[in-house]
Amino acid sequence: MSLSKGIQSAAAAALSAAMLIALAACGTTDSTDTAAKSGDSSKDSSSTSIQGFDTSSIQKDDEIAALLPDSVTSDGTLTVGADTSYAPAEFLAEDGKTPVGFDVDLSKAIAAVFGLKEETISSTFDSIIPSVGSKYDLGISSFTVTKERMQAVDFVTYFKAGSTYVVQKGNPNKVDSSNLCGVKVAVQTGTTQEEEVNKANEQCKADGKDAIDIQSSKLQTDVTTAVASGKASIFYADSTVSAYAIKQTGDTLETLGEDAGGVPEAVAIKKGDTKTAEAVQKAIQKLMDDGTYKKILDTWGVGSGAIDKAEINPADAA
């Protein structure tokens, strides 16, 4: 059975109000409150009421900054490509234009170590990696490290996240995540979750079962809306994103089953740019060692995804 039209409309409206306007937009969140805590909030809330970690006190590290090539430092700005539909990692604040989230705060912290200004540029997820090294200095957008992606870019790890299935509250369509054949499944384009669902679909067809109705969207907010409104029965996304979406839709949604995996996420860097990769690795490790990194994650309620070592092109790629 499915939700009535009235309930579907209410769910969609709740999502629009909570995510597409207020939040417009891959470890489970430790807290559902992602607004800033105590003295770690940003000083200026005029553009947004969503406040992250205040990076203004982070000092430049001359030794680390000296590692960067002129191609990164010449304009005085660290440009970062991000898909700003992926709360709480990277999304847009209430003004509809200011990037916020724990990835954005980490980007600002890295830039501060380099002594550079930071600019997060909104883009669709699948277009970021091809643009790293040309349009963007870095890509920081919840990228799961995979062998395929490492053929295109180099990576520096900074987080660990699992994947979670999400359905409407009460699972009205009685979806079984272990058997998605014939089910309408929403995923974000270019994600590892989309790859997994595509593989499951091939198995369905090989077994002579109904194909999965895969609804791939450029924006995670559209993925979430599809399930909240009943256009899809289930979505699959990073655990942090899933938990945050449930909170922001007023408990219209719920997780289905246990989190899967727990794989590294990383900063994407132009392939072969060893100087930038080393600088980013050392900057993140410095932030880890001095406690700033953990404070950023805790500000957004995602401290359970913390790691203690930043690695270049880790061996445990998916």
C-alpha positions as CSV (number, residue, x, y, z in Angstrom):
1,M,0.0,0.0,0.0
2,S,1.1,3.6,-0.5
3,L,0.5,6.9,1.1
4,S,-2.6,8.9,0.2
5,K,-2.2,12.0,-1.9
6,G,-2.7,14.2,1.1
7,I,0.0,12.6,3.1
8,Q,2.3,12.5,0.1
9,S,1.8,16.2,-0.4
10,A,2.5,16.9,3.3
11,A,5.7,14.8,3.1
12,A,6.9,16.6,0.0
13,A,6.0,20.0,1.6
14,A,7.9,19.1,4.7
15,L,10.9,18.1,2.7
16,S,10.8,21.2,0.6
17,A,10.5,23.4,3.6
18,A,13.2,21.7,5.5
19,M,15.7,20.8,2.8
20,L,15.2,22.6,-0.4
21,I,14.7,26.0,1.2
22,A,16.5,25.8,4.6
23,L,19.1,23.3,3.6
24,A,18.8,23.1,-0.2
25,A,20.8,20.8,-1.1
26,C,28.9,9.3,1.8
27,G,29.0,6.2,10.1
28,T,25.7,7.3,11.3
29,T,25.4,10.8,12.8
30,D,26.0,11.0,16.5
31,S,23.4,13.8,17.0
32,T,20.5,15.0,15.0
33,D,21.4,18.6,15.9
34,T,23.8,19.9,13.3
35,A,23.7,23.6,14.2
36,A,26.9,24.9,15.8
37,K,27.6,24.4,19.4
38,S,29.1,26.7,22.0
39,G,32.0,28.9,20.9
40,D,32.6,27.0,17.6
41,S,29.9,28.8,15.7
42,S,30.8,31.3,12.9
43,K,30.8,34.9,13.9
44,D,28.5,36.2,11.1
45,S,25.0,34.7,10.9
46,S,23.6,37.4,8.7
47,S,23.6,35.2,5.6
48,T,22.5,32.0,7.2
49,S,21.2,30.8,10.6
50,I,23.0,27.5,10.0
51,Q,26.4,27.9,11.6
52,G,29.4,25.7,11.3
53,F,32.8,25.6,12.9
54,D,34.7,28.9,13.2
55,T,38.0,28.4,11.3
56,S,39.2,32.0,11.7
57,S,41.7,31.1,14.4
58,I,43.6,28.5,12.3
59,Q,47.0,29.8,11.5
60,K,49.0,29.3,8.3
61,D,51.7,26.6,8.4
62,D,54.5,28.0,6.2
63,E,56.2,24.6,5.8
64,I,53.1,22.9,4.6
65,A,52.0,25.9,2.4
66,A,55.4,25.9,0.7
67,L,54.6,22.4,-0.7
68,L,51.8,23.8,-2.9
69,P,52.6,24.5,-6.6
70,D,52.0,27.9,-8.1
71,S,49.0,26.5,-10.0
72,V,47.1,26.4,-6.7
73,T,48.5,29.4,-4.9
74,S,48.8,32.0,-7.6
75,D,45.3,33.5,-7.2
76,G,45.4,33.3,-3.4
77,T,42.2,31.1,-3.4
78,L,41.7,27.4,-2.8
79,T,38.8,26.5,-5.1
80,V,36.8,23.4,-4.1
81,G,34.2,21.6,-6.2
82,A,31.3,20.2,-4.2
83,D,27.8,18.9,-4.8
84,T,25.8,21.1,-2.4
85,S,22.8,18.9,-2.2
86,Y,24.4,16.4,0.3
87,A,23.6,17.5,3.8
88,P,25.2,17.5,6.3
89,A,28.5,17.2,4.4
90,E,27.9,20.0,1.9
91,F,24.7,21.9,1.2
92,L,23.3,25.4,0.8
93,A,22.1,27.5,3.8
94,E,18.8,29.4,4.0
95,D,20.0,32.1,1.6
96,G,20.2,29.5,-1.1
97,K,23.8,30.3,-2.0
98,T,26.1,29.9,1.0
99,P,27.8,26.5,1.1
100,V,27.8,24.9,4.6
101,G,28.5,21.5,6.1
102,F,31.3,19.6,7.6
103,D,33.1,19.1,4.3
104,V,32.9,22.9,3.7
105,D,34.3,23.6,7.2
106,L,37.1,21.1,6.5
107,S,37.8,22.9,3.2
108,K,38.0,26.2,5.0
109,A,40.4,24.7,7.6
110,I,42.7,23.3,4.9
111,A,42.7,26.6,3.1
112,A,43.6,28.3,6.4
113,V,46.6,26.0,6.9
114,F,47.7,27.0,3.4
115,G,47.2,30.7,4.1
116,L,44.6,30.9,1.3
117,K,41.1,32.0,1.0
118,E,38.5,29.2,0.4
119,E,35.8,29.1,-2.2
120,T,33.4,26.2,-2.5
121,I,31.8,26.1,-6.0
122,S,28.5,24.2,-6.3
123,S,28.4,21.6,-9.0
124,T,26.7,18.3,-9.8
125,F,28.4,15.3,-8.2
126,D,29.4,13.5,-11.4
127,S,31.0,16.6,-13.0
128,I,33.5,17.3,-10.2
129,I,36.2,14.7,-10.6
130,P,36.6,15.5,-14.4
131,S,37.1,19.2,-13.4
132,V,39.7,18.8,-10.7
133,G,42.9,20.4,-11.7
134,S,41.2,22.7,-14.2
135,K,38.1,24.3,-12.8
136,Y,38.8,23.3,-9.2
137,D,42.0,22.9,-7.1
138,L,40.3,20.2,-5.1
139,G,37.1,18.1,-5.0
140,I,35.7,17.7,-1.5
141,S,32.2,16.2,-1.8
142,S,31.9,12.9,0.1
143,F,33.9,11.0,-2.5
144,T,34.2,7.3,-1.6
145,V,37.6,6.0,-2.6
146,T,37.3,3.5,-5.4
147,K,39.9,1.9,-7.7
148,E,38.0,3.3,-10.7
149,R,38.1,6.9,-9.4
150,M,41.8,6.6,-8.5
151,Q,42.5,6.1,-12.2
152,A,41.2,9.7,-12.7
153,V,42.4,11.5,-9.6
154,D,44.6,11.1,-6.6
155,F,42.9,10.9,-3.1
156,V,43.7,11.9,0.4
157,T,41.4,10.3,3.0
158,Y,39.7,12.2,5.8
159,F,36.5,10.4,6.8
160,K,34.8,7.0,6.9
161,A,31.1,6.4,6.1
162,G,28.8,3.5,5.4
163,S,25.7,3.2,3.2
164,T,22.1,3.1,4.3
165,Y,18.7,2.3,2.8
166,V,15.8,4.7,3.6
167,V,12.1,4.1,3.2
168,Q,8.9,5.9,4.2
169,K,8.1,5.6,7.9
170,G,6.7,2.1,8.5
171,N,7.9,0.8,5.2
172,P,4.4,0.9,3.6
173,N,5.6,-0.9,0.4
174,K,7.2,-3.7,2.4
175,V,10.5,-3.3,0.7
176,D,13.2,-6.0,1.3
177,S,16.6,-4.4,0.8
178,S,18.1,-7.8,0.1
179,N,15.7,-8.3,-2.9
180,L,15.2,-5.0,-4.8
181,C,14.0,-6.7,-8.1
182,G,11.0,-4.9,-9.4
183,V,11.3,-2.1,-6.8
184,K,11.5,1.6,-7.5
185,V,14.9,2.7,-6.1
186,A,16.2,6.3,-6.0
187,V,19.9,7.0,-6.1
188,Q,22.2,10.0,-6.8
189,T,23.9,9.9,-10.2
190,G,27.6,9.0,-10.1
191,T,27.6,7.6,-6.5
192,T,29.0,4.3,-5.4
193,Q,25.4,3.5,-4.2
194,E,24.2,3.9,-7.8
195,E,26.9,1.4,-8.9
196,E,25.8,-1.1,-6.3
197,V,22.1,-0.8,-7.3
198,N,23.1,-1.2,-11.0
199,K,25.0,-4.4,-10.1
200,A,22.0,-5.7,-8.2
201,N,19.8,-4.9,-11.2
202,E,22.1,-7.0,-13.5
203,Q,21.7,-9.9,-11.1
204,C,17.9,-9.5,-11.1
205,K,17.9,-9.8,-14.9
206,A,20.3,-12.7,-14.9
207,D,18.0,-14.5,-12.5
208,G,15.0,-13.9,-14.7
209,K,13.4,-11.5,-12.2
210,D,11.8,-8.1,-12.8
211,A,14.4,-5.3,-13.3
212,I,14.9,-2.7,-10.6
213,D,13.3,0.6,-11.5
214,I,16.4,2.8,-10.9
215,Q,15.6,6.5,-10.5
216,S,18.9,8.3,-10.8
217,S,18.9,12.0,-10.0
218,K,21.7,14.6,-10.1
219,L,20.8,16.0,-6.6
220,Q,20.5,14.1,-3.4
221,T,17.6,16.3,-2.4
222,D,15.6,15.0,-5.4
223,V,16.5,11.5,-4.4
224,T,15.1,12.1,-0.9
225,T,12.0,13.9,-2.2
226,A,11.3,10.9,-4.5
227,V,10.9,8.6,-1.5
228,A,9.2,11.1,0.8
229,S,6.6,11.8,-1.8
230,G,6.1,8.1,-2.8
231,K,7.5,8.4,-6.3
232,A,10.2,5.8,-5.3
233,S,10.0,3.1,-2.6
234,I,13.5,3.3,-1.2
235,F,16.7,5.3,-1.6
236,Y,20.3,4.4,-0.9
237,A,22.9,6.9,0.3
238,D,25.8,7.6,2.7
239,S,24.7,6.9,6.3
240,T,25.4,10.5,7.4
241,V,23.2,11.8,4.6
242,S,20.5,9.3,5.3
243,A,20.3,10.1,9.0
244,Y,20.3,13.9,8.3
245,A,17.5,13.5,5.7
246,I,15.3,11.6,8.2
247,K,15.7,14.4,10.7
248,Q,15.0,17.2,8.2
249,T,11.9,15.5,6.8
250,G,10.2,15.4,10.2
251,D,10.6,11.6,10.6
252,T,8.6,11.0,7.4
253,L,11.4,8.5,6.6
254,E,13.3,5.8,8.4
255,T,16.3,3.6,7.8
256,L,15.9,0.0,6.6
257,G,18.3,-2.6,7.9
258,E,21.8,-2.0,9.1
259,D,24.5,0.3,7.7
260,A,26.6,-1.4,5.1
261,G,30.3,-1.1,4.7
262,G,32.3,1.7,6.3
263,V,34.6,2.9,3.5
264,P,37.1,5.8,3.3
265,E,36.0,9.2,1.8
266,A,38.7,11.5,0.4
267,V,39.7,14.8,-1.1
268,A,40.1,14.5,-4.9
269,I,43.3,16.0,-6.4
270,K,44.5,16.2,-10.0
271,K,46.1,12.9,-11.0
272,G,49.9,13.0,-10.7
273,D,49.9,16.3,-8.7
274,T,52.1,14.9,-6.0
275,K,52.9,18.3,-4.4
276,T,49.3,19.2,-3.8
277,A,48.5,15.7,-2.6
278,E,51.3,15.9,-0.1
279,A,50.3,19.4,1.1
280,V,46.7,18.3,1.5
281,Q,47.7,15.1,3.4
282,K,49.9,17.1,5.8
283,A,47.3,19.8,6.3
284,I,44.6,17.3,7.2
285,Q,46.9,15.4,9.4
286,K,47.9,18.6,11.2
287,L,44.2,19.3,11.8
288,M,43.7,15.8,13.1
289,D,46.6,16.0,15.4
290,D,45.7,19.4,16.9
291,G,42.1,18.4,17.5
292,T,40.5,20.9,15.0
293,Y,39.3,18.1,12.7
294,K,37.4,16.3,15.4
295,K,35.9,19.6,16.6
296,I,34.6,20.2,13.0
297,L,33.0,16.7,12.9
298,D,31.5,17.0,16.3
299,T,30.0,20.4,15.4
300,W,27.9,18.6,12.8
301,G,27.2,15.5,14.8
302,V,29.3,13.1,12.6
303,G,32.2,12.4,14.9
304,S,31.7,8.6,14.6
305,G,33.1,8.9,11.1
306,A,36.5,10.3,12.3
307,I,39.7,8.6,11.3
308,D,43.2,9.3,12.8
309,K,45.4,9.1,9.7
310,A,45.1,10.9,6.4
311,E,46.5,8.7,3.6
312,I,47.3,9.3,-0.1
313,N,45.7,6.8,-2.4
314,P,44.9,4.2,0.4
315,A,45.2,0.5,-0.4
316,D,41.7,-0.4,0.8
317,A,39.9,1.3,-2.1
318,A,36.6,-0.3,-2.9
